[in-house]
Amino acid sequence: MDRLRAVVTGASSGIGAATVRGLVAAGWEVVAVARREDRLAALAEETGAEPFVADVTDDASVAALASHLAATGGVHALVNNAGGAKGLASVEDSDLADWSWMFEVNVLGLKRVTSALLPLLRRGATERGVADLVNVTSIAGHTAYAGGGGYNAAKFAAHAVTEVLRLELNGEPIRVVEVAPGMVRTDEFALVRFGGDRERADAVYEGVPEPLVAEDIAGVIVDAIAKPRHVDLDLVIVKPVAQAAPYRLAKGPLVVKDGPGA
């Protein structure tokens, strides 16, 4: 068998780019998939990953990706990372176009890529003894919060799709892994959510001691697919210590409280 090959969507920045770096460092051959050719080219030059420009919201684009992968070897792991949030308005006041975008990217994009690449994952499982389907969701897909209506709905749906996949693929040597990050400070997530408003994006993390970074989540993904083939990390929720819930964040230094026996 040639080197193990992984496909990572949403690879041009943040968790996706960090996952590409982590997998390459772990010895994987990686196909980095995203819309932005310039960013993919830079990542490919840095890591040696193979860039492939594709839009997970476009049928023809994903079909072209699947055809390319089928012609050039198997796929042993798929990381569905492409996604994002737009807006923080109430259900009543939020923009329906933002909801549509979030559902298209976070849910239909995941479904589209998974459907296209599952036959290749089956081939990869035959070669390796196991294949991995990793869906990067969010704690927003497990706990609702005010202002999160559209993003909550999309990520709850992505979580549901992941659970259904686990049932439907039961009996096959394919591990279905969900990694649900909490607050992760990346270069673009909050910036996209707030329409490019840098001041508002930066304020999200202000005063929060040590929010997660993209490499923290990438490390969890790389570890999950490196486990012995009988071990499946079904769901991994990863939050910074300062975050108890999407709506509950400690600000300032973390300190031990005085109490009995202190």
Secondary structure, DSSP 8 states (H G I E B T S, - for coil): ----EEEEESTTSHHHHHHHHHHHHTT-EEEEEES-HHHHHHHHHHH--EEEE--TT-HHHHHHHHHHHHHH---SEEEE----------TTTS-HHHHHHHHIIIIIHHHHHHHHHHHHHHHHHHHHS-EEEEEE--GGGTS--TT-HHHHHHHHHHHHHHHHHHHHTTTSSEEEEEEEE-SEE-SSHHHHHTTT-HHHHHHTTTT-SS-EEHHHHHHHHHHHHHS-TT----EEEE--TTEEETTEE--S-------TT-
